[in-house]
Amino acid sequence: MYKKGIIEVQFNWIFVLVVGAIILVFFFGFVQKQKSFAEDKNAARFMNDMEAILVGAQVSKESAFPINIPRLPIEFKCDDACLCTYGVGGVTQNYKGINIFAPDPLEGTQMILWSKEWKFPFRVTNFIFGGSERTKYYIVYDNTQQSNQWKNVLEKNFPVNFDIEWVNMTSDLGKIQFNNYPFTKILVLDKTNILPILYRT
């Protein structure tokens, strides 16, 4: 009888552990599904807002402004057939004629949008440039006349919202550090570069 009682107690414990594990697996699976559903819903809502914001930036004149974004990477992609899309959490949207340039992925708590008018010679459209507070830009120039001229033009045009540091190629290269910026962009102004039309004065 004593051994039978021990076996029954052990069986009861094994049964409790198995049932408890099943309940925990079911509970965590339910929580994950609810979390995924909520993220998809938030992504879809954000994409609707994003489209309206981009359309507004497309028609605005020479403006730069930050907008709050979810803590999810925003992906900007173009395929070989020039089909360009942006998306969050698996929800994507076509550019629909909006000319936007942004790092892929774009992460942070704020997205900085800058619209720049393109004239040829009259206004054709606006280009939209995107960045975030987590993106650091280093623009490297040298002492040549052409490089300094481009630097002066860019300094006059870049909005203050972007975190930009100007680096002289001959004396300041040591300034370039990655630190806590996961997205560091380096632009070198040398004689091989052609300054885009939108920056010409």
N, C-alpha and C positions, 0 to 999 in steps of 0.2 A: 504493500500500500504506500509506503514511504517513497519508493522509487517511482511509482505511478504518479504520485503527487508532484514530484520534482519534474517529471517529463511534461505533465500538464502545465506547470508554471512556465517552463521553458517554451512550450508551444504557444502559450498565451503571449509571452513577450515577443516571440518571432512574429506572431499574427499582428500584434500592435505595431511593431516596427514596419512590417510590410504595408499595412493599411495607412499608417502615418506617412510613409514615403509616397504612396499613391496620391494621398490628399495633397501633400506638398507639391508634387509634380503638377497635378491638376491646377492648383492655386497659382503657381508661378507661370504656367502656360497661359492661364486666363489673364494674369497681369500683363504679360508680354503682348498678348493680342490686343488688350485695351490700350497699352502704350503705343503700339504700332498704329492702331486705328486713330488715336489722338494726334500722333505725329503727321499722319497722312492728311488728316482734316486741317491741321494747322498749316501744312505745306500748301494745300490747295487754296486756303484762304490767303496766305501770303502771296501766292502766285497771281491771284486776282488783283491784289493791291499793287504788286510789282508791275504788272502790265499797265495799270493806270498811271503809275509814277513814271515809267519809261516813256509813255506817250506824252505826258506833260513835259518831261525833260527834252523830248525831241522837238517840241515847238517853242520851248522857252529860249530866251536869248542870253547867251553869255552868262550862265549862272552855275553856281556850285553849292550843293547842299548835302547834309548828311541825313540818312534815314535809318531808323532802327530795323535790325534784321534778326531773325531767330538764330540761335546758336547751332546752326546747321550749315555745312558748306554749300554755297551757291555755285553751281557748275555752269560754265560758259563753254560751249563746244561748237565746232564747225566740222562737218565731214568732208570727204573728197568731192562730193557733189555740191559743195557750198550751201548745204542745209545747216543753218545755225540755230541752236537752241540754248535756252538757259533753264535751269531747273533746281528744285530743292527736294530732297528726300524721295527721288524717283518720279516726282511730278514735273513734267517738262512743258515748255511752251516755245513755239517758233518765234524768231525775232520779228517777223511781220514787217519787214522794211525798216526796222529801227537799227541804226548804225551804232552799235555799242562795242566797246573794247574794254575787257576786264581780265584780270588774272584768273586762271582756272586751277584750283577752286578759289573762291573768294570767301574768306572766313573772318569772323569778328562779331562785334555787337552793333556796329554801325557801318553802313555802306555809304561811301562818299561818291556822289554823282556830279560830274562836271560836263556841261554841254558847251561845245565850241562851234561857232558858226563857220561853215565852209563856203567860201565865195569863189565863183569861177566865171567871170569876175563878179557876177551878182550872186546873192545868196542862193545856194542850191539846197542845202539841208544842214542839220546839226549833227555833229559827231558827239557821241556820249562816251565819256571815259569813267570807268568805275574803279574804285579802290576801297580800302578799309583802314580803320585805325591800326590794324596789325601789319600794314604794309609800309615798308620803309624804302624810299627811293634815293639812290645815289646817282647824281649826274656828274660824270667825269669830263672835264674839258682840259685843253692844253693852252699854251700861250700864243697859239697862232691867231691871226686876225679872224679867220673864218670861224674857228671854234669859239672865240670870245663873242663874236657877233651872234652866233646861235644861242650862246648862254644868255646874252642880254635880252634876246627876243623871248626865250623861254621864261626867264625871270619875270618879265612883264606880263606873261600870259597865264602861268600856272597859278591856280587859286591857293589861298593860304591853308585850305582844308587838308591838302596833301602834305605828308611828312617827307620833305625833300631836303637833302643836304648836297651842297655843291662841293665838288672835290677837284682840286687842281692836280693834274696828272704828274707834274714834276715835283710837287712839294707836299701834297696832302693825301697820298694814297693810303697812308697808315690810318686815316680816319674811317675807312670802310670796315665796319664790324657788324656781325650778325646779331650779337647780343640776344635779346628776347624776341626779336622780330622773326617769326617763322617764314614770312614772305618778304625777302629782300630783293629789290630790282635794281640793276645797275645799267645805266645808259651811258655810252661813251660817245662824245662828240669829237669826231676826228674828220680828216679830209675824205674818208670813204663814205661818210654819212651824207644823205641828202635830206635837207630839212623839209618836212611836209609842207604842202601848200598852205594848210590852215595856220601855220605859224609865221608865214612870210608877212612882212610889213609893207 
